[in-house]
């Protein structure tokens, strides 16, 4: 069963139809698999920053604070004890923690295709004749997105992911200052970005490259 969708120009006007690949945009959504792929990518990108020192790593505390007996106070061997202010931390976070997870490559790819299929199904995908820009103009990209929001998506809150298939510098720098608009290269497409942004914009040439990569 073929999947057809509209093809738009730079003014967000429908200029024809385009057929989408069943292998890329016709995959049934599976919540569990998509969630697993999302969590895996999130954990693999996680930076381990929090780090506490143990008693042996805290500076100082070499001298016994007071003699063992006869002071009336509890015995103490070091001022760097976890019981003391400024001492080491017991069971605190350490920088050697490892949150890495593995997922089968086929599962990862299928989850990505499920999200792409869901966007096509819910009219959150806009395919343009081209995304070529001759000059650096943020106003041009903003006008395009406004037109798509009004004529195609009919959304009140902006959330747009642009796929740059030919690494266009003009497209990259023209869209980077727009709020809630992100641009990524085609080879960097990932499930977290696709889930984070509601709407997806890709050119006709980018669509063909995408289908060539994932239709194998």
N, C-alpha and C positions, 0 to 999 in steps of 0.2 A: 504493500500500500504506500503510495507516494505522498509526501508531505509538501504542500505548497504554501508559500507565504509571499507577501508583497515585497517588491523591490522599490526603494525610495531614492529620490535625488537629494541634493544638498538642502533643498527647501522643505524636506519631509513630505513630498508629494509622491504618491504611488505612481510609478511609471511602468509597471509590469509585474509579472509573477516570476518566482524562482523556485525550483524544486530542491528540497532538502534531502540529504541522504538519510535513509532509514537506520543505518548503522550508527549514525552520530546523533540524530535528533528524534529517533523513534524508540528509545530505550525506556522501559518501564521503571518508574521511580521506586527505590527501596530505601526507606528511612534508615534502617539499621546499617546498611553498607555505606551510605552517604555520611552518616554520623561517625562511623569508624574511620573513614578516610579523612574527615575533617579533624577529628581528635588526633590522629596520627601526625598530620602535617603541623598542627598547632604545637604538639609536644616536641617535634623535631626542630621547630624554629625557636623553641623556648630558650632564653638565656638564663643561666644560673648565676645570679648576681649576689644574692644574700649569702654571707659567710661570717660565722662567728668563731672566736678563738676559744680553745679549750684551756684548762688550767696550765698546761705545759707550754702554751704559746704566748700567754699574756706576759708582758714585760714586768720584771721585778718580782718581789715575793720570795727572794732567796733566803732571807733571814727570818728566823722564827720570831713572831710578833712579841711574845713574852714567854717566860719560863713555863715549863709544863705544870708545876704544882705550886701552891702557896699564894696565888694571886686572888683566889676566889672567883676567877672567871673560867669559862669553859676553855679546855685546851685547844690550841690552834697551832698548826704547823706552817701556814703560809697565808699571807694577805691576798694571794691570788686565788684562793679557794672559791668555788662557785657560790659559797654562802656569803661571801663578802662583796660589798659594792666595789665595782672595778675589777672583780675577779673573772675567772673563766666562765663560760656558759656550758651548762649541761644539756646535751641533746639538742643543741641549736642547729640551724641550717648550715650546711657545708657546701663549698663550691665544687666538690667532687661528685655531687649527685648527678645521676644520669637519667634523663627523661625520654631518651630516644626510643622510638617504637618502629617496628617493621610492618609493612603490609604488602601483600602480594601485588606485583605490578599490574596484573590483569584486573584485580579488584579495584585498585586505585584508578585505573583508566575507565573502568565501567562506571564508577561513582561520578567521575567527571562528566561522562556522557549522559548520565542520568540528570545532572543539574542542567546541562545544555538542553536536553530534551524538554525538561520542565519549563525552561524559559521560552522555548519555541511554542509549547503548548499553551502557556498563559499570556501570550502576546507581550512578552518582555524582551523580545529579540528584534532588533531593527537592522536590516541589511541595506547598505547604501551602494549606489553604483560605484562610488569611489570616495576615499577619504583624503584625497590629495589636496594640498594647500600650497599656493605659490608664495604666500607671504605670511609672516608671523602676525596673526590677528586673533587675540582672545575673543574679541567681539563676534567673529565669524563662527567659532565653535559654540559660543554661548547662544547665538541665534539658532544654530542647528539644533541644539539640545532643547531649547524652548519650543521650537516647532514640533519636535518629536513628542515632547510632553503634552502638547496641546492636541495634536492631530492623531497620534498613534497610541501612546501609553495612557494618557489622561490621568496622570498621577499628580498629587498635590505636593509630595516631598521628593526632592531631587536625589537620585541615587543611580549613577551611571558609570559603567565600566566601558572604556574604549579599547578596542584591540588594534594595535598598530602593527600591521602585517609586513610593512616594508621599512620599518625603523625610521619613519619620517621625522626629521628634526622640527619641521614647522608645525606638525600636528602635536608633537610632544611638548614643545615650549608654549604653544598657543592654548593648551588645555590645562597646564599644570597649576595655574592660579585660581581655577574655578573650584568652589567649595562642593564637596560631595561628588566630585568627578575624578576618576582615576584612569590612567592610561598604562597599559602593559603591552609588551611585545608578544607576538603570537606564540613564540616558543616558551614563554614564561607563564602561559595560562595555567591556572591552578584552582583547586576547588574552594579554597578560602576566599579568594577574591570574587569568584562567581557567586558564592553564597552571601558575601557581605553586600554586594551591590545588586539592587533589584533589577535594573535594566542593562542590557548588553547591546553595544553597537559594533558592527564589524562591516568591512567593505566586501564587495562581491568577490574580489580576488583573494581576500583573506579567508573567506568562507571556503573557497575551493582548496586552499592550502590546508585548512583545518580538516576538511573531509578527506583529503589525501593522507594526512597523518594518521587519523583515527579510523579510517574505513578498512584498514588492513586486517 
